[in-house]
Amino acid sequence: MVKWNRTARMEEIDSPQAQKKSHITTIVCLLFILFGMFNGEVKGQNYSPEKEDVRVGPPKPPLGKRWVMNPDFSDEFNGTELDTTKWLDHHPTWIGREPGLFMKSQVSVADGYLQLKGEKMARDTVIKAYGKEMTFSIAGAAVVSKKKTQFGYFETRVKAAATTMSTTFWFSTVGNFKGPNDCDAYGLEWDIHESVGRTGDFSGDYFASGMHSNSHFWYTDCEGERHDRRAAQVRFEDDEVTSENFHVYGGWWRNESTASYYYDHREPKHQKFYDKVKEKPFDQPMYMRLVSETYPFPWIALPDEEELSDPSKNVVYYDWVRAYTLEDISKEVAHQPLEKQLQIYEESVIFDTVAINVKNTLNIEVPISYKANESRQLVLEIYDNDDNKIATDKVKLLPGYGHFRHNLQMDNTLHMRGEYRLLAKLQYINEEDKTILDRNNLILKLK
């Protein structure tokens, strides 16, 4: 599997025959495009996660805030080995679910991907753990963050293995925390996405398509009994099996009580955490986990030897994982870009509406959103009905995705009722460079 330009397109080339097939496919596509032109439309413009490096990014931030990338939980996996400053190549507190054992040998970074491979072991392995003997026959994989985090937006672009081993993106705590009754305890688990990569004759067959999000409040009561207290599952339906294409799975851990989930370009779905034991349950930082494991049988069928021995089926490909934290709109943050050449955002200035009503004052408040990969300058110009420029203002924007209200300071009040035009231009900080990175207009309706 070879990954081309990360900001353009990505294709898989498995063999000379596949390359030949690719050339034939290109010719066929060109014929379809020509046919579409003659019919007044161009075919094939729908979103295709396999054919482009989708940069979904975080949702619109709250007013007065901006999203800033958190490099401790972000990785493009462009090297030749796992970045050990950020990640463990194993799960430090869990060896895996029988019969799948997490093994460091199954974790690799190559061709621009984190790769987790599932394979049949040459012989069964018996391990004494958790007070019992456990037998393992399948090699799985886990990558875990070295640091823990609390709140923020997290997303990954991943293609599942075409087996019944899991492809997951989740967070959890380590150990227990004192519960509200002093004699009880709890732990947390937040599953942004869990899936398998093929269908089959098993009750968990639906896990092979779409997106599945869960949150677990692991509660140990005062009698020492452990309970899995879950919120209602959030699901996005899809006809396509998760191993067919790459998809982007995102989760916004908003606060101690709620989360929102994002699947490709769809509208978000929301979840309230289980709060019958603790009013604000998700109040502890958690570790990020990228895992390929075996699920409980018979809910999910165990992977067979044939699929585990097929390299075109037995690998999970994580293209990237990205994390963002909310910061105040004007707060300088020491975070450095993940990679100098990585442009997370399509830089832009955004208005949510065509026009707003304003009062005839020396101070006009305007809501503005923006996306910027580096510090930028926003030039604001007001034009009257005759298109004469009557006011100018400038704002320094810090890197990230921001949402704020700006007070336009006017030298004179607008002297007549009617409509004025606000032109916003996103530019470099260097005033000698007049390049306009993006522009947008907002109509000001004077009351």
PyMOL commands that set and color helices and strands:
alter all, ss='L'
color gray80, all
select helices_A, chain A and resi 16-38+71-73+104-106+203-208+305-308
alter helices_A, ss='H'
color red, helices_A
select strands_A, chain A and resi 65-69+87-88+100-102+107-110+113-117+119-129+132-149+152-159+166-172+177-178+185-196+209-220+226-230+234-241+247-253+258-263+269-272+286-292+315-328+348-350+355-358+363-372+376-383+389-397+400-409+418-428+436-446
alter strands_A, ss='S'
color yellow, strands_A
deselect
rebuild
show_as cartoon
